[in-house]
Amino acid sequence: MSEIRDTYEVVIGLEVHAQMLTKSKAYSNDKNEYGSVPNTNVSAVTLGHPGTLPVMNKKTIENAIKLGLALHCDIAENQYFARKNYFYPDLPKGYQITQDLTPICTGGYAIVKDENENEKKIGLTRIHMEEDAGKSIHDIDVKDTLVDLNRAGVPLLEIVTEPDFRSSTEAYNYLTEIRKLVRYLDICDGNMEEGSMRCDANVSVRKIGATEFGTKIEVKNMNSIRNVQRAIEFEITRQIEVLENGGELFMETRQYDALKNITIAMRSKEAANDYRYFPEPDLTPLKVTVNQIDAIKAEMPALPRDLFLRYTNEFKLSEYDAYNLTDNKSIALYYESILKRTKEYKLAANWMMGDIKSYLNSQGKEMEEFPISAEKIADLISIIQEGKISNTVASQKVFPEMLNAPEKSPLAIAESMNLIQDSNEDSILGFIAEVMKQHPEEVTRYKNGEKQLTGFLMGQLMKISKGKADPKSANQMLRNELEK
Amino acid sequence: MMDLRTFADVKAKLTNGSSLVDIVQVYLGKIQENQDLNAFLEVFETSALEQAKRIDQKRAEGKAGRLTGMVIGLKDNICFKDHKISASSKILEGFTSLYSATAVERLLAEDAIIIGRLNCDEFAMGSSNENSAFGPVKNPLNKDLVPGGSSGGSAAAVASGMCTAALGSDTGGSIRQPASFTGTFGSKPTYGRISRYGLIAYASSFDQIGPFTNSLEDNALLMEIMAGKDEMDSTSSSKPVDDYSSLVPVGKNTIAVIEDCLNHTGIAADVKAKMDETIEALKEAGHTIKMVRFPYLDYMVPAYYVLTTAEASSNLSRFDGVHFGHRSMEAQGVEQTYKKSRSEGFGPEVQRRIMAGTFVLSQGYYDAYYTKAQKVRAVLKNKTDEILKSADFILMPTTPSSAFAIGGVSDPIQMYLQDIFTVHANLTGNPAISLPIGKDKKGLPFGVQIMARNFEEKAMFNFSQSILELRANSIQPLSKNN
């Protein structure tokens, strides 16, 4: 199979729906809140009662522009809205307000890694704003379908890519990037399990070298990024099998069954609705000004990719460290806060990825729940760097105490625990004299060329100083004395 | 019992010591008397009397609003909180509104009293009020005739003195045409001047709420109070509202008369004669009359029907038997629920328009119909703006004739042509008013229509006042009671 598979090229395009984290819905004042008691965030407007009208939540435009800017899109000056008409019990108005011919963002791209870790641009067709439908629940009541309209009217961003993916790994990496981005921008919580981020994949295969695309099949209902990848993999194998067995593929929509890891036919595209799009007469076109875009730009946080590039290029951190520091917005923000008080980039990164991360992992906590402020961690790094305590002492003695008493300064802790290193030259010279006096033989051997004996002599020095001699300066001074 | 035709009549009665409760009782009596007109679908007797008592209290405290004593009926497509509303359709069976339309809120804030809901063509689709699921409304001036439509109940209620004023909605002439047929004043503001929030949508980019009254002053006053920006309707304008009700006499104006309207083959001889007479009187009074060509009359009604049915087909999707209103008892499953509930709930004219609208929006026909009609609309707007650059107003008949007989026009296309002079203002968005101008040989009234520049309602009302003065002096007046 793998040989046959190698003769095919996979072509994938993705459509992501991201529910926006706005306080109220897209076109009404109803609360946009996940997990409320069913049918409680529903005013006459959400219910589509006769005579009600949509009123644009301006925050949704701001969010769309943020994402568009982050993904290098062109932002349309005029926002027009359209109605997409279809009947469904969880669609109270009988139409969805969306943007049909005039999406707010066009063009643009995301940079993702392919399976060889090479960077690749994925082109974006469009990003547009629309409203979510309610939820039809089929499995609570034996006889009836229940409808919850809390979700009806929740604002969505639909992000549509070009058919630029050539493997499920690229799709996986793209979704990871998009999720990271919407979380950085505070647009969406990116939670695929709860359905606040959803993805449909358009998958086709064609013989390598073919110029025409193969038959596009849409796969829905994946509730994690991993499942998107698995569904695509299944679909690739299935489609190649059909073609290899002389079969034919038809445009259709298939549903992913995560338990069985298969896709199942839902409906054929020929039987698809005619949505009868037309301009939404209840919303006047909205103008987006350059000033508005500039203001949004000014308020945007640093984006993960910018941070990554800065960490690797400027701070000379490893790609691995840089990736881990930027993968999660709150970790990146914490790291950035440390750097406001110290320029020890590498040491700070080590602390983030070392002691802090292990603590969070062992406690099952998120960065937001970490008890010590970034300022105090910066102070800790400073006293290490000043030679007041060693990194080991900081990690083993001071840090645990800081976790117990986050309000105390690391210096005060080190002092009260009597951990401050001695970097006073006179006292270190005293320790060196003592060591040389106690071990004359080793000193002679050193002078005769056994340079590795510095290790032993340093050990003796630390012992005599009860660990408080600053190892860095002590080491240097010991060598100087031995070379005399 | 003394007739309370205008707000001035009511105020005089209040000055003479009547209470608001007395006033409401007078109207309730009138409603009782005129039941055979079928104008009211429901009389809000309890809540109207409660309102009256409450406002009587406020009067005693000297705190009553500008509309104290104004008793208003609502077309059955304008929402009033905790009251039933049906758009004269079976599909809204048992439906009660959770909120009041913004226009209604503004009237209530000035202490108007809402007395009931008025029959109309189902979902405001019709020109004769024969399309109501609750039977036709009769013209109070001659019960064999239609009152016009779709706001027929509102027109009949005002013409017969069952309320001081009524609200209607105007999508293609649904206020002005019945006003013409009943000898009342009916106006439609500039699109966006009065909030549509709480008006059951027929065609969203055409619909406007407007008042029916027995006097120009009352009309201007109600318009003034209802107009203005509403956060709940994004298409409402934030332009400041002038004081329309002061009715300051205007100087000399330039008035455009569309030759194509005046010479239209369908126009009745009496209407034509009265138009000519009015034009002469205006000239004599020193106004400038400018005859203009507007060779688009034949495109207006088709463009209007393509666009309004398209919007209606979408606006009426929410009446699906799932969430509220009529649900078919026989339906099994969701698809049948849609099909049967809608087939049972909507009347034939509504179904016809939903079908037509669905067709013009469907793939393959969209450009030929919807897009083309949009283009026609744009041309009409430009041409109308052009006319109104060199003229202050456009003058034309409101209707080609006076009221026709119930059952007299059975062909839908013939019926659609009733709107030939009124759809213009809805296609372009301009404000327009119908004033009772005269009577034909049968003694039936008809109106003259004035269209003004966008948001120049004040000028429109002022010029209307000038016409009324001419009517009193040199044009054969329309007698009060016939």
Boltz contact constraints between the chains, C-beta under 6 A:
constraints:
  - contact:
      token1: [A, 44]
      token2: [B, 98]
      max_distance: 6.0
  - contact:
      token1: [A, 44]
      token2: [B, 99]
      max_distance: 6.0
  - contact:
      token1: [A, 48]
      token2: [B, 318]
      max_distance: 6.0
  - contact:
      token1: [A, 50]
      token2: [B, 200]
      max_distance: 6.0
  - contact:
      token1: [A, 51]
      token2: [B, 79]
      max_distance: 6.0
  - contact:
      token1: [A, 51]
      token2: [B, 198]
      max_distance: 6.0
  - contact:
      token1: [A, 51]
      token2: [B, 199]
      max_distance: 6.0
  - contact:
      token1: [A, 51]
      token2: [B, 200]
      max_distance: 6.0
  - contact:
      token1: [A, 53]
      token2: [B, 197]
      max_distance: 6.0
  - contact:
      token1: [A, 53]
      token2: [B, 233]
      max_distance: 6.0
  - contact:
      token1: [A, 55]
      token2: [B, 234]
      max_distance: 6.0
  - contact:
      token1: [A, 83]
      token2: [B, 314]
      max_distance: 6.0
  - contact:
      token1: [A, 85]
      token2: [B, 314]
      max_distance: 6.0
  - contact:
      token1: [A, 87]
      token2: [B, 338]
      max_distance: 6.0
  - contact:
      token1: [A, 89]
      token2: [B, 322]
      max_distance: 6.0
  - contact:
      token1: [A, 89]
      token2: [B, 334]
      max_distance: 6.0
  - contact:
      token1: [A, 92]
      token2: [B, 323]
      max_distance: 6.0
  - contact:
      token1: [A, 93]
      token2: [B, 318]
      max_distance: 6.0
  - contact:
      token1: [A, 94]
      token2: [B, 317]
      max_distance: 6.0
  - contact:
      token1: [A, 94]
      token2: [B, 318]
      max_distance: 6.0
  - contact:
      token1: [A, 95]
      token2: [B, 314]
      max_distance: 6.0
  - contact:
      token1: [A, 95]
      token2: [B, 317]
      max_distance: 6.0
  - contact:
      token1: [A, 274]
      token2: [B, 362]
      max_distance: 6.0
  - contact:
      token1: [A, 274]
      token2: [B, 363]
      max_distance: 6.0
  - contact:
      token1: [A, 276]
      token2: [B, 361]
      max_distance: 6.0
  - contact:
      token1: [A, 276]
      token2: [B, 362]
      max_distance: 6.0
  - contact:
      token1: [A, 278]
      token2: [B, 361]
      max_distance: 6.0
  - contact:
      token1: [A, 281]
      token2: [B, 204]
      max_distance: 6.0
  - contact:
      token1: [A, 281]
      token2: [B, 205]
      max_distance: 6.0
  - contact:
      token1: [A, 281]
      token2: [B, 311]
      max_distance: 6.0
  - contact:
      token1: [A, 282]
      token2: [B, 204]
      max_distance: 6.0
  - contact:
      token1: [A, 283]
      token2: [B, 234]
      max_distance: 6.0
  - contact:
      token1: [A, 284]
      token2: [B, 234]
      max_distance: 6.0
  - contact:
      token1: [A, 284]
      token2: [B, 235]
      max_distance: 6.0
